[in-house]
Each structure stands twice: as C-alpha cells, then as structure tokens.
Amino acid sequence: MNIQRVSDLPSPPVRPENSHKGTFGKVLVIAGSSGMSGAACLSGLGALRGGSGLVFLAIPESIQSIVATVNPCYLTIPLPTDQQGNLSEASKTHLFNQLHDFDAVAIGPGCGQHTWVQEMTLKLYTELKQTLIVDADGLNAIATSGKPLPKAAGPRILTPHPGEFSRLINRSTTEIAQQREELSIAFSKQHQVVLLLKGSHSLITDGTRIAVNTTGNSGLATGGSGDVLTGLITSLAGQGLEAFEAAQLAAHLHGRAGDLAAQQLSQPALIASDLPDYLPEAWLELLQSQN
C-alpha cells in the first residue's frame, strides 16, 4: 500500500498581531439534548481553548439555561423542540440558513437519536461547503440511515471510536482492532474524508497519508473526552487548517492535555472537564517547540 506516513506536526494557525475576533474563525457545534447538556458544554470549551475567535453552540432550547451558565465565552443558538425532542421545520430551516456565516461546523456530541439529527447530518454532509466535523450521534445517524455515505459538498472529518466505526463499515470491533490502518485508509480513500479513529494511538488518515498520534493515556477513556476533541478540531479547521492537519494537531493537543492532567491528577481521577484546563499548557509546549 503506497501511503505516506506523517510524523511531523503541522504548524498551528498563524495569529497576526493586528487582528480581531473575526480573524480567528467563527465556528458552530450542533450538540446536546435533554440529559446530555454536558456534551455541548465540553465541545464548546474545546473550541474556545482551540483559539477560535467566536464559538457558537446550537442546542435544544430546553437545555440552553444549563449550557449558557457553564462558560460565558461561547454563544448559544436555542433550537425549539417538541416534547419528543424533535425540531420543527421552522427551527431546522432557521438553523440551516445561518450556516453560511461559519468557518467550520460540527454535529453530533450528545445530540441523541432523534430523527432531526439524522436529517440535519445528511443535509449538512451533502450541502455544507465548509469543513464539517461529524462525531458521536452524527456518526450514528449516518450509520443507521440505511444509505451509503453521500457525496460531500466540502471537507469532511469523521471522528469515530471503534464501536462507531464498526457501525459505519459493518465490521466487528475485533476486525477493526486487527486491521486498524488498512480499514481506516480504505474507508478514507473510498469516501474522500479525513478519518480520525480514536483510541490508544489514534489514527488520522485521508486515504493517502496517515499519522499515528503519540500523546494521551487511559485517563482519556472517560465520557466527554471526545466532545472536547470535537470542539478542538472544529476550532482549528475554522482558523484555516486543512482537514487532515486540523485533525492531527487536535489529536496531539488533546492527548497532551490528558498527559499533563494525569501528571497532576492521576489517570483514574482524570475527567473530561479537566482537559480544557490543561490545553493552555499543551499549547505552550507546542508553540515553544516550534520557535
């Protein structure tokens, strides 16, 4: 297999002195549902610590008061839902009509298995020209749609863990563990996407290149860790990094934040909300190493 192995990290987004919040990207994460407000909060924090100038969270109106109070630095777009958690057609249209304003969009963290999530994920996949990051329930929506992955309108980054990847390709997690690189590369090449297969030594591939992440530890195997990663990838893509580079750099920073957190807190005690607090130190290390 003729595949380029990438070990050098990409350069982080340039931050000119003469800048403003619009310089560093405006990003959106569509996330959360009743009982899963934390996923929206964590993805928002990941995006903020990734360096975005403006971070928006599109969330069900029922959890807006919870999400908005966790951090004052991201903005929220409330989505009215019915008692079953479904969006009205007016809500879906209102949200979709705002998407052209964003530099990168993510969907999936904590969204649940509602019909609108599947509809919105597939609509974004086929129509959004900006980079789209699909995670968690967005991936489940694709896997359960009963349709092949459609042609994308722009760059796409998919971030499955092995269980989600198993549902996407209809192969067992045992097979995936035995053929991680081969299956990841084949999927990326076939569908022309960047795949970040999460786990110990996460893989990042676009079908022609592959990078193996060397940071991280078992403390990251905790609920919400992937939500922080989704926000971080979205932030870097929104600042202009290409899809492969955004996924690779985000995986490194996310894992390094986990390593730094574990040094202070231990691996067993590490929780996902610790990661945004250690991303600044991970950034400082990276920036100093590249000077």
N, C-alpha and C positions, 0 to 999 in steps of 0.2 A: 504494500500500500504506500503510495507516494504522498506522504503527509509531512508538512513542515512542523517541527517541534519548536515551540516558542518558550524560552525560559526568561528572557529579559522582560521586565515590567514596562508597560507603556508610560510615557510621560504624562503627568497629571494635567488637567486643564490649565491653560495659561490664565493668570489673574493680573491684568494690567492695572497699574496704579490709578490711571484716570478711568474709573469705572463706576457703575451704579448697580442696583439690584437687578435691573434688566440685562446687564452684561452676563450674568452667571446663570441664566436659564430660568424658565418658568415651567414647572413640572406638575403633573397631576397623578395621584394614585387613587383609583377607584377601589374602595375597600370597605370592610366591616359589615356587620349585620347584628341583629339582636343577639346578645351573648358573646359576640366576638368583636367588641369595640377595641380591644387591645391590639388586634392585628393592624387596624387603621392607625392607631397611635404610634406603634413601633415602626411601621413603614414610613410614617411622616417624620419621625425622629431620625431615621436612617437617611432620608433625603436631605433633611436640614444639615446633618453632620457631614453630608457629602459635598456641601459647598454651594447648593442651589441658592439663587437669589430669591426665588419665590416658590413656595411649596403649597399646593392645594390638595386637600383630601375631599373626594366626593363620597359621601357616606349617607346611609339612610337617616332621614330626619329624626327618627326615634332615638338615635344614639349621639346626635350632634352635641348635646349638652355635656355628655361624658367626654367625648373626644376633644372638644374645644378647650376643656379645662386642663388637660394633661400638659399642653405646652402652648404658649401664646404666640409662637413664631410661625406656625403654619396656619393657613386659612382653610375654612371648610365650605363646601358646597352641599347644602342639605338636599336630599332626594326624598320627596314624599312617597310613602309606600302605603299599601292597604294592610289589613290585619294579617294577611298571609305573607307579608314581606315583599310583595311584588310592586314594581314600579308601574305607574300609569304611563300610557303612551305619551302624554304631555311631558312627563318627567324625563322619559328616555330621549325625546326629541330635544328638550331644553338642554340636557347634558351633552348630547352629541353636537349640538350647534355651537357649543363653547370650545370644542376640542382643537379647532384650528389655531387657537391662541397659545397652545402649549408646545414646548420644545421636545418633550418626551412624555409618554403616558404609560402607566402600569395598571393592570387589573388583576384582581384575584384574592389578595390577602383577606381572609375572613369573610368573604362575600356570601358564603353558603351556597346551597344547591338550588337556588331559585331559577325559574325559567328566564327571567330577565338577564341573569348573569351569563347564561349561555348565548342568548340573543345578542347582548352587548359585546361579548368577547368575539364572536364570529363577525359581527358588523365592524368592530374596530380592526380586526385582523385583515379584513378584505378591503377596508376603505381608508383607514388612517395612514397618511403618508409619512408621518413622523415615526421615530423609533417607538415600538410598543414592547413592553415587558409583560410577559404572561406568567403568572405564578399561581400556585395553590388552587383555589376553586376555579380560576380561569383555565388552568390546565385540565381540571376535572370536567369542565364544561366542554372543552374540545374533545376529550376522550369519550364522553358519553353522548356526543352529538350524533353518532352513527354515520358520520360523513368523513371522507378523507380530509386531511388538513388542506384548507383552501389556499389559493394563490394570495400572497401577501402584497399589500399596496406599498409597503415600505420596510425598513429594517425591523427584524423581529428577534427578540431574545426570550427563550423559554428556559425556565429555571426549575426543573423537576427534581424531587428526591427520587430514589429508586422505585418506590411504590407508584408515584405519579408517572414515571417513565414507563413502568410496566404496563399501566393502563393505556398509555399513548401508543405503544408499539405492540401490545398484546403478546408480550413475552414475560416469563416469570422473573421475579427478582433474583432468583438463583442464576438464571442465564445471564442476566444483566451484570451481576457481580463477577461472573466468569469472563464476560466479553465487554467490559465497560467501554473501552476505547473503540473497539470495532463497531459496536451498536450505536454509540454516540456519533461517531464520524459518519456512518451510513445514514443516520436519520438527518443530520445537519445537511449533508450533501443533497439528499433526496428532496428536502423541503426548503433548502436555501435559507436556513435560520442559524442563529447562534444558539447553541445549546450549552447550558451550564448544568451539568449533572452533579448534584450536591452529594456530599458525603465526605468521608476521610479522603483527603487529596482530591478535592473536587476537580472535575474535568471541564474545560472550556474549549469548544471547537466550533468552527464554521464549515467544516467538511473538507477544508484544505489545510488548515492549521489546527494544532492542538496545544493547549497549555495545561499543566498539572499544577494546581495550587498547593503550596507547601506550608501554608500557615493554618492555624486552627488546632483544636483539640476536642476531646469528648464532651467538654463543658458546653460546646455549642449545640449538642444534641438535646435541645430543650425547646419547648413551644415558644414561638415568636421569633426565634433566631433568624429564620428565613425571611420573615417580614422586614426585619432591619436590612437584610441583604437586598431585598427587592427595592426598598427606598433608596439605598445607596447606588445601585445600578442605574435607577431612573435618574438620579441626580447627576451622575457622571455623563450619561447619554444626553441629558438636557443641556449640559455645558459644552457639548460638541464632540465628545469622544465617539469614535465609531463603535458599533455594537460589540465586536469582539473585544476591543480594548476596554470598553466600559465594564463588561462582564469580568474580564481578567483582573483589572485593577480593583474592582469592588470586592471580588472574592479574596484578594490578598489583604486589603484593608480590614475587611470583616473578620477574617481569620486572625489577623494580627491583633485586632482589638480583643478578640477572645483569648489570645495568648496572654496579653497584658493583664486582662481582667483576672485570668486564672492564677497568675503570679501573686496577685493581691488577695484574691477571694477564695481560691481553690477551684478545681474543675467541678466537683459536686455542687458547690454553692452558687456557681455562675448561673445567672438567669438572663433572659434576652434583654431586659431593660437595662442591664449593666453595659451592654455593648455600645450604645451611643455615648456613654460617659468616657469610654476608653478609645473611641475613634480619634479624638484630638491628638492623643499621644501616638497612635498609629500613623496619623498624617505627619506629625512632626518627624518621626523616624524616616518616613519615606522621603519627605522633602529634604531633609538633611543628607540622606544617602545619595540624592541626585544632584546636589550642589557641588 
